[in-house]
Amino acid sequence: MRYGTNILGEGARLFEPVTLGFPSRKYMDTAEFRGTTIGKNAVIRSGTIIYCNVTIGDGFSTGHNVMIREDTTIGNNVAIGTSSIIEGTCTLGNNVNIQSMVFIPTNTSLGNGVFIGPNSILTNDRYPPTGKPELKGPVIEDNVAVGANVTILPGVRLGRGSAVAAGSIVTKDVPPGVLAIGAPARFRPLPREMIRP
């Protein structure tokens, strides 16, 4: 199903049912609006829903039942795993790998080369359900690796080349190039095997 004006690059493979350009509340009663733009060689698996005003680069792929909300920009060579949700007004860089069942809230930024393990939850509401002082998702800088079952609190910044161990709860900014581990997370030197450029 397609809503609005959608652009699909060459070599795109869609496995129905897929929904492109789904209207946000703003466009529900509008006939013409900007749908989804996707670059070359995408593989979009069944159950995927991508809202309006989403721009995605080349080499994009999804697992099954992925949802990407409006006003999101995604770079090249990005993979989003089965049943993951990107809540909109987000930015994802190039070479991002999001595993299955990951939740990324509104107003979140992911840099280049980010890896997020399965069943990880990023949050954006410091005092739910008030939305106050503002909805502000995490900022994850380039080449960060996040393990499985991690929770990252609103507005937290993960510095370039840092990592978060599986099962950790990140409550404060993580400096570049260190490992955050535990609940709440503490900082340790990054294991040599995890150092990324």
C-alpha positions in Angstrom: 0.0 0.0 0.0 1.3 3.4 -0.9 0.2 6.8 0.4 1.4 10.2 -0.8 4.3 10.5 -3.3 6.9 7.8 -2.8 10.2 7.4 -4.6 11.9 4.0 -4.7 15.5 3.6 -6.1 16.6 0.9 -8.6 16.8 -2.6 -7.4 14.4 -2.2 -4.5 12.7 -5.5 -3.4 9.5 -5.3 -1.4 7.9 -8.4 0.1 4.2 -7.6 0.6 2.4 -6.4 2.6 4.5 -3.3 2.9 3.1 0.2 3.6 5.0 3.3 2.3 4.2 6.9 3.0 1.6 6.2 5.7 0.1 9.7 6.6 0.9 11.2 10.0 -1.9 12.9 11.8 -1.0 16.1 10.0 -1.7 14.6 6.6 -4.6 12.3 7.3 -7.1 14.4 5.4 -4.6 15.6 2.7 -4.6 14.1 -0.8 -1.0 15.1 -1.8 1.9 14.9 0.5 5.5 13.7 0.6 5.7 10.0 1.2 8.8 7.9 1.6 12.0 8.2 -0.4 14.3 5.2 -0.5 17.6 4.8 -2.3 18.9 1.9 -4.4 18.9 -1.8 -3.6 16.6 -1.8 -0.6 15.2 -5.0 0.8 11.9 -4.4 2.7 10.3 -7.4 4.3 6.7 -8.0 4.9 4.9 -6.1 7.6 7.1 -3.0 7.3 5.3 0.3 7.7 7.2 3.5 6.8 5.4 6.8 7.4 5.4 10.0 5.3 8.4 12.4 5.1 11.0 9.7 5.6 14.2 9.7 3.6 16.4 6.6 3.4 19.7 6.1 1.6 21.0 3.2 -0.5 21.4 -0.4 0.7 18.6 -0.2 3.3 17.0 -3.4 4.7 14.4 -4.3 7.2 13.3 -7.5 9.0 9.6 -8.2 9.3 7.1 -5.9 11.1 9.3 -2.8 11.3 7.8 0.6 11.9 9.5 3.9 11.0 7.5 7.0 11.9 7.4 10.4 10.1 10.2 13.0 9.7 13.0 10.5 10.0 16.3 10.6 8.0 18.3 7.4 7.5 21.7 7.1 5.8 23.2 4.4 3.6 23.7 0.7 4.4 21.3 0.7 7.4 19.7 -2.6 8.6 16.7 -2.5 11.0 15.8 -5.9 12.6 12.4 -7.5 13.0 9.8 -5.8 15.1 11.9 -2.7 15.8 10.3 0.7 16.1 11.7 4.1 15.2 9.2 6.6 16.6 9.9 9.5 14.3 11.8 12.8 14.1 15.0 10.7 14.3 18.3 10.8 12.5 20.4 7.6 11.7 23.8 7.8 10.1 25.4 5.4 7.6 26.2 1.8 8.4 23.9 1.5 11.3 22.8 -2.0 12.4 19.7 -2.2 14.7 18.9 -5.7 15.8 15.4 -7.1 16.5 12.9 -5.6 18.9 14.7 -2.3 19.5 12.7 0.8 20.4 14.0 4.2 19.4 11.9 7.1 20.6 11.2 10.5 19.0 14.0 13.0 18.9 16.9 10.5 18.9 20.1 10.8 17.0 22.4 7.8 15.9 25.8 8.5 14.3 27.6 6.4 11.7 28.6 2.8 12.4 26.3 2.4 15.4 25.3 -1.1 16.5 22.3 -1.7 18.8 21.7 -5.2 20.2 18.3 -6.9 20.4 15.5 -5.9 22.7 17.3 -2.6 23.7 15.1 0.3 24.7 16.0 4.0 24.3 13.8 6.5 26.1 12.9 10.2 25.7 10.6 11.1 28.6 12.4 12.0 31.8 9.2 12.2 33.9 6.7 10.0 32.2 4.0 10.5 31.1 4.3 14.3 31.4 6.7 14.9 28.4 8.3 17.6 30.5 10.6 19.4 30.3 10.8 18.1 26.7 10.9 14.8 24.8 14.6 14.3 24.2 16.0 11.0 23.1 19.6 9.8 23.5 22.5 11.0 21.2 24.6 8.1 20.2 27.9 9.2 18.5 29.8 7.3 15.8 31.0 3.7 16.2 29.1 3.0 19.4 28.1 -0.6 20.2 25.1 -1.3 22.5 24.6 -4.8 23.8 21.3 -6.7 24.2 18.6 -5.7 26.7 20.1 -2.3 27.4 18.0 0.7 28.6 19.3 4.2 27.8 17.6 7.1 29.6 16.5 10.4 28.0 19.1 12.9 26.7 22.0 10.6 27.5 25.0 11.0 25.2 27.1 7.9 24.3 30.6 9.2 23.2 32.3 8.1 20.0 33.6 4.6 20.1 32.1 3.7 23.5 30.2 0.5 24.3 27.4 -0.6 26.6 27.4 -4.1 28.0 24.3 -6.3 27.7 21.7 -5.7 30.4 23.0 -2.3 31.4 20.9 0.7 32.4 22.6 3.9 31.2 21.6 6.9 33.4 24.3 9.4 32.5 26.6 10.4 29.6 29.2 7.8 28.6 32.7 9.3 27.7 34.2 8.4 24.3 36.0 5.1 24.1 34.9 3.5 27.4 32.7 0.6 28.4 29.5 1.2 30.4 28.4 -1.8 32.4 25.8 -2.6 35.1 22.6 -1.1 36.5 23.1 1.8 36.9 26.1 1.6 34.5 29.6 2.3 35.7 32.6 3.0 33.5 35.5 0.7 32.8 38.2 0.6 30.1 37.0 -0.7 26.8 38.3 -4.2 26.1 40.9 -4.2 23.3 38.7 -6.5 21.2 36.0 -3.8 21.1 38.0 -0.8 20.1 36.7 0.6 16.8 38.2 3.4 14.7 
